[in-house]
Amino acid sequence: MEKYLEKRDTEWIVKGEPSWSIDIQTIGKYTESTTVPVANFKFDLNRGEKDKTLQFAVDKPGLSQLLLALEQANLYLGSNLSN
């Protein structure tokens, strides 16, 4: 998971109001296993003039890492915005 988070070739921004969806499943397009539940994420993005969709799936350990990273980002933003 970390190798995907560290790679920053292009900056993506969420279009307009944040738009995203999450579903938990064991079988589907973005899963690699039929026995391990994963969380599938879908974000509508804007890259320049092209509309794109970012989609990815994470298993439970990956989801824990993602949530921790988001919590740390939230704390960082909160402390910087209050200054």
KEKE-986667 format. One record per atom (N, C-alpha, C): residue in three letters; atom name; residue number from 1; y, x, z. Coordinates in Angstrom, 2 decimals. Example, Ala and Ser with C-alpha at 12.3 -4.5 7.8 and 13.67 -1.06 7.14 Angstrom:
% residues 2
(ala; N; 1; (-5.69; 13.19; 7.80))
(ala; CA; 1; (-4.50; 12.30; 7.80))
(ala; C; 1; (-3.30; 13.20; 7.80))
(ser; N; 2; (-2.25; 12.85; 7.08))
(ser; CA; 2; (-1.06; 13.67; 7.14))
(ser; C; 2; (0.03; 12.90; 7.87))
This chain:
% residues 83
(met; N; 1; (-1.19; 0.82; 0.00))
(met; CA; 1; (0.00; 0.00; 0.00))
(met; C; 1; (1.25; 0.86; 0.00))
(glu; N; 2; (1.26; 1.91; 0.82))
(glu; CA; 2; (2.45; 2.75; 0.94))
(glu; C; 2; (2.82; 3.41; -0.38))
(lys; N; 3; (1.81; 3.78; -1.18))
(lys; CA; 3; (2.12; 4.43; -2.45))
(lys; C; 3; (2.89; 3.49; -3.37))
(tyr; N; 4; (2.67; 2.20; -3.25))
(tyr; CA; 4; (3.41; 1.24; -4.07))
(tyr; C; 4; (4.82; 1.02; -3.53))
(leu; N; 5; (4.97; 1.08; -2.21))
(leu; CA; 5; (6.28; 0.87; -1.61))
(leu; C; 5; (7.20; 2.06; -1.84))
(glu; N; 6; (6.63; 3.27; -1.91))
(glu; CA; 6; (7.44; 4.46; -2.07))
(glu; C; 6; (7.94; 4.64; -3.50))
(lys; N; 7; (7.24; 4.08; -4.46))
(lys; CA; 7; (7.61; 4.25; -5.87))
(lys; C; 7; (8.80; 3.35; -6.19))
(arg; N; 8; (9.90; 3.96; -6.58))
(arg; CA; 8; (11.11; 3.19; -6.87))
(arg; C; 8; (11.67; 3.61; -8.23))
(asp; N; 9; (11.02; 3.19; -9.29))
(asp; CA; 9; (11.49; 3.52; -10.63))
(asp; C; 9; (12.73; 2.71; -11.00))
(thr; N; 10; (12.76; 1.47; -10.56))
(thr; CA; 10; (13.83; 0.55; -10.93))
(thr; C; 10; (14.16; -0.31; -9.73))
(glu; N; 11; (15.42; -0.67; -9.58))
(glu; CA; 11; (15.80; -1.57; -8.50))
(glu; C; 11; (15.72; -3.01; -9.00))
(trp; N; 12; (15.03; -3.84; -8.25))
(trp; CA; 12; (14.89; -5.25; -8.60))
(trp; C; 12; (15.67; -6.07; -7.58))
(ile; N; 13; (16.26; -7.16; -8.01))
(ile; CA; 13; (16.93; -8.05; -7.07))
(ile; C; 13; (16.40; -9.46; -7.25))
(val; N; 14; (16.41; -10.22; -6.17))
(val; CA; 14; (15.95; -11.60; -6.24))
(val; C; 14; (17.03; -12.43; -6.93))
(lys; N; 15; (16.64; -13.29; -7.85))
(lys; CA; 15; (17.60; -14.10; -8.59))
(lys; C; 15; (18.19; -15.18; -7.69))
(gly; N; 16; (19.51; -15.33; -7.70))
(gly; CA; 16; (20.17; -16.42; -6.98))
(gly; C; 16; (19.70; -16.51; -5.54))
(glu; N; 17; (19.37; -17.71; -5.13))
(glu; CA; 17; (18.81; -17.90; -3.79))
(glu; C; 17; (17.41; -17.28; -3.77))
(pro; N; 18; (17.04; -16.69; -2.65))
(pro; CA; 18; (15.68; -16.12; -2.59))
(pro; C; 18; (14.63; -17.16; -2.98))
(ser; N; 19; (13.76; -16.79; -3.88))
(ser; CA; 19; (12.72; -17.68; -4.36))
(ser; C; 19; (11.40; -16.93; -4.30))
(trp; N; 20; (10.48; -17.40; -3.49))
(trp; CA; 20; (9.21; -16.72; -3.39))
(trp; C; 20; (8.14; -17.68; -2.92))
(ser; N; 21; (6.91; -17.31; -3.14))
(ser; CA; 21; (5.79; -18.13; -2.69))
(ser; C; 21; (4.66; -17.23; -2.22))
(ile; N; 22; (3.92; -17.74; -1.26))
(ile; CA; 22; (2.78; -17.00; -0.71))
(ile; C; 22; (1.60; -17.97; -0.65))
(asp; N; 23; (0.44; -17.53; -1.04))
(asp; CA; 23; (-0.75; -18.32; -0.78))
(asp; C; 23; (-1.87; -17.38; -0.35))
(ile; N; 24; (-2.72; -17.88; 0.50))
(ile; CA; 24; (-3.85; -17.10; 1.01))
(ile; C; 24; (-5.10; -17.60; 0.30))
(gln; N; 25; (-5.86; -16.69; -0.27))
(gln; CA; 25; (-7.07; -17.10; -0.97))
(gln; C; 25; (-8.08; -15.97; -1.00))
(thr; N; 26; (-9.29; -16.31; -1.40))
(thr; CA; 26; (-10.32; -15.28; -1.52))
(thr; C; 26; (-10.74; -15.06; -2.97))
(ile; N; 27; (-10.42; -15.97; -3.85))
(ile; CA; 27; (-10.76; -15.80; -5.26))
(ile; C; 27; (-9.53; -16.13; -6.09))
(gly; N; 28; (-9.16; -15.26; -7.01))
(gly; CA; 28; (-8.01; -15.57; -7.84))
(gly; C; 28; (-7.60; -14.41; -8.71))
(lys; N; 29; (-6.58; -14.62; -9.50))
(lys; CA; 29; (-6.13; -13.65; -10.48))
(lys; C; 29; (-5.73; -12.32; -9.86))
(tyr; N; 30; (-5.14; -12.36; -8.67))
(tyr; CA; 30; (-4.61; -11.13; -8.07))
(tyr; C; 30; (-5.49; -10.60; -6.95))
(thr; N; 31; (-6.74; -11.00; -6.93))
(thr; CA; 31; (-7.66; -10.50; -5.91))
(thr; C; 31; (-8.68; -9.58; -6.56))
(glu; N; 32; (-9.16; -8.63; -5.79))
(glu; CA; 32; (-10.18; -7.72; -6.28))
(glu; C; 32; (-11.52; -7.99; -5.61))
(ser; N; 33; (-11.54; -8.87; -4.64))
(ser; CA; 33; (-12.75; -9.16; -3.90))
(ser; C; 33; (-12.88; -10.66; -3.70))
(thr; N; 34; (-14.09; -11.15; -3.71))
(thr; CA; 34; (-14.29; -12.57; -3.44))
(thr; C; 34; (-14.64; -12.83; -2.00))
(thr; N; 35; (-14.69; -11.79; -1.18))
(thr; CA; 35; (-15.07; -11.97; 0.22))
(thr; C; 35; (-13.96; -11.66; 1.20))
(val; N; 36; (-12.92; -10.96; 0.78))
(val; CA; 36; (-11.84; -10.58; 1.68))
(val; C; 36; (-10.61; -11.42; 1.37))
(pro; N; 37; (-10.12; -12.20; 2.34))
(pro; CA; 37; (-8.91; -12.99; 2.09))
(pro; C; 37; (-7.72; -12.09; 1.81))
(val; N; 38; (-6.87; -12.52; 0.90))
(val; CA; 38; (-5.65; -11.78; 0.60))
(val; C; 38; (-4.48; -12.74; 0.58))
(ala; N; 39; (-3.28; -12.18; 0.74))
(ala; CA; 39; (-2.06; -12.95; 0.58))
(ala; C; 39; (-1.48; -12.61; -0.79))
(asn; N; 40; (-1.28; -13.61; -1.61))
(asn; CA; 40; (-0.67; -13.42; -2.93))
(asn; C; 40; (0.81; -13.76; -2.84))
(phe; N; 41; (1.65; -12.84; -3.28))
(phe; CA; 41; (3.10; -13.03; -3.25))
(phe; C; 41; (3.63; -13.16; -4.67))
(lys; N; 42; (4.64; -13.99; -4.86))
(lys; CA; 42; (5.28; -14.13; -6.16))
(lys; C; 42; (6.79; -14.24; -5.94))
(phe; N; 43; (7.55; -13.33; -6.56))
(phe; CA; 43; (9.00; -13.32; -6.45))
(phe; C; 43; (9.60; -13.45; -7.83))
(asp; N; 44; (10.56; -14.35; -7.99))
(asp; CA; 44; (11.32; -14.43; -9.23))
(asp; C; 44; (12.44; -13.41; -9.15))
(leu; N; 45; (12.51; -12.52; -10.14))
(leu; CA; 45; (13.43; -11.40; -10.10))
(leu; C; 45; (14.34; -11.38; -11.31))
(asn; N; 46; (15.40; -10.61; -11.20))
(asn; CA; 46; (16.33; -10.42; -12.30))
(asn; C; 46; (16.49; -8.93; -12.50))
(arg; N; 47; (16.14; -8.45; -13.67))
(arg; CA; 47; (16.30; -7.03; -14.00))
(arg; C; 47; (17.18; -6.95; -15.24))
(gly; N; 48; (18.42; -6.61; -15.03))
(gly; CA; 48; (19.35; -6.61; -16.15))
(gly; C; 48; (19.52; -8.02; -16.68))
(glu; N; 49; (19.26; -8.21; -17.96))
(glu; CA; 49; (19.37; -9.54; -18.55))
(glu; C; 49; (18.01; -10.21; -18.70))
(lys; N; 50; (16.96; -9.53; -18.30))
(lys; CA; 50; (15.62; -10.08; -18.46))
(lys; C; 50; (15.14; -10.67; -17.14))
(asp; N; 51; (14.60; -11.87; -17.20))
(asp; CA; 51; (14.00; -12.47; -16.02))
(asp; C; 51; (12.55; -12.01; -15.93))
(lys; N; 52; (12.16; -11.60; -14.76))
(lys; CA; 52; (10.81; -11.10; -14.53))
(lys; C; 52; (10.25; -11.75; -13.28))
(thr; N; 53; (8.97; -11.62; -13.11))
(thr; CA; 53; (8.31; -12.08; -11.89))
(thr; C; 53; (7.50; -10.93; -11.32))
(leu; N; 54; (7.71; -10.65; -10.05))
(leu; CA; 54; (6.93; -9.64; -9.35))
(leu; C; 54; (5.82; -10.36; -8.60))
(gln; N; 55; (4.58; -9.98; -8.88))
(gln; CA; 55; (3.44; -10.59; -8.21))
(gln; C; 55; (2.53; -9.49; -7.69))
(phe; N; 56; (2.07; -9.65; -6.47))
(phe; CA; 56; (1.13; -8.70; -5.91))
(phe; C; 56; (0.32; -9.36; -4.81))
(ala; N; 57; (-0.78; -8.75; -4.48))
(ala; CA; 57; (-1.66; -9.26; -3.43))
(ala; C; 57; (-1.91; -8.17; -2.41))
(val; N; 58; (-2.04; -8.57; -1.16))
(val; CA; 58; (-2.36; -7.60; -0.11))
(val; C; 58; (-3.45; -8.17; 0.78))
(asp; N; 59; (-4.30; -7.28; 1.29))
(asp; CA; 59; (-5.30; -7.70; 2.26))
(asp; C; 59; (-4.66; -7.64; 3.65))
(lys; N; 60; (-5.44; -7.93; 4.68))
(lys; CA; 60; (-4.87; -8.01; 6.03))
(lys; C; 60; (-4.22; -6.70; 6.48))
(pro; N; 61; (-4.87; -5.52; 6.32))
(pro; CA; 61; (-4.19; -4.28; 6.71))
(pro; C; 61; (-2.91; -4.04; 5.92))
(gly; N; 62; (-2.95; -4.33; 4.62))
(gly; CA; 62; (-1.76; -4.16; 3.79))
(gly; C; 62; (-0.65; -5.11; 4.20))
(leu; N; 63; (-1.03; -6.35; 4.55))
(leu; CA; 63; (-0.04; -7.33; 5.00))
(leu; C; 63; (0.60; -6.89; 6.30))
(ser; N; 64; (-0.19; -6.31; 7.19))
(ser; CA; 64; (0.36; -5.80; 8.46))
(ser; C; 64; (1.39; -4.71; 8.20))
(gln; N; 65; (1.09; -3.80; 7.27))
(gln; CA; 65; (2.04; -2.73; 6.92))
(gln; C; 65; (3.30; -3.31; 6.30))
(leu; N; 66; (3.13; -4.30; 5.42))
(leu; CA; 66; (4.28; -4.92; 4.76))
(leu; C; 66; (5.18; -5.61; 5.79))
(leu; N; 67; (4.58; -6.35; 6.71))
(leu; CA; 67; (5.36; -7.05; 7.73))
(leu; C; 67; (6.10; -6.06; 8.63))
(leu; N; 68; (5.45; -4.96; 8.99))
(leu; CA; 68; (6.10; -3.94; 9.81))
(leu; C; 68; (7.28; -3.33; 9.06))
(ala; N; 69; (7.10; -3.03; 7.78))
(ala; CA; 69; (8.19; -2.45; 6.99))
(ala; C; 69; (9.35; -3.44; 6.87))
(leu; N; 70; (9.06; -4.72; 6.69))
(leu; CA; 70; (10.12; -5.73; 6.60))
(leu; C; 70; (10.84; -5.89; 7.93))
(glu; N; 71; (10.10; -5.83; 9.03))
(glu; CA; 71; (10.72; -5.92; 10.35))
(glu; C; 71; (11.65; -4.74; 10.59))
(gln; N; 72; (11.21; -3.54; 10.21))
(gln; CA; 72; (12.05; -2.35; 10.37))
(gln; C; 72; (13.30; -2.45; 9.50))
(ala; N; 73; (13.15; -2.95; 8.28))
(ala; CA; 73; (14.31; -3.12; 7.39))
(ala; C; 73; (15.28; -4.14; 7.97))
(asn; N; 74; (14.75; -5.21; 8.54))
(asn; CA; 74; (15.58; -6.24; 9.15))
(asn; C; 74; (16.37; -5.68; 10.33))
(leu; N; 75; (15.72; -4.89; 11.17))
(leu; CA; 75; (16.40; -4.27; 12.30))
(leu; C; 75; (17.48; -3.31; 11.82))
(tyr; N; 76; (17.18; -2.53; 10.80))
(tyr; CA; 76; (18.14; -1.58; 10.24))
(tyr; C; 76; (19.36; -2.31; 9.68))
(leu; N; 77; (19.10; -3.35; 8.90))
(leu; CA; 77; (20.21; -4.11; 8.31))
(leu; C; 77; (21.03; -4.79; 9.39))
(gly; N; 78; (20.36; -5.34; 10.40))
(gly; CA; 78; (21.07; -6.00; 11.49))
(gly; C; 78; (21.98; -5.05; 12.24))
(ser; N; 79; (21.52; -3.84; 12.48))
(ser; CA; 79; (22.34; -2.87; 13.23))
(ser; C; 79; (23.49; -2.36; 12.38))
(asn; N; 80; (23.30; -2.24; 11.07))
(asn; CA; 80; (24.37; -1.76; 10.20))
(asn; C; 80; (25.40; -2.84; 9.89))
(leu; N; 81; (24.98; -4.09; 9.83))
(leu; CA; 81; (25.92; -5.17; 9.54))
(leu; C; 81; (26.81; -5.49; 10.73))
(ser; N; 82; (26.34; -5.20; 11.93))
(ser; CA; 82; (27.14; -5.50; 13.12))
(ser; C; 82; (28.19; -4.43; 13.38))
(asn; N; 83; (28.10; -3.30; 12.68))
(asn; CA; 83; (29.09; -2.22; 12.88))
(asn; C; 83; (30.32; -2.42; 12.03))
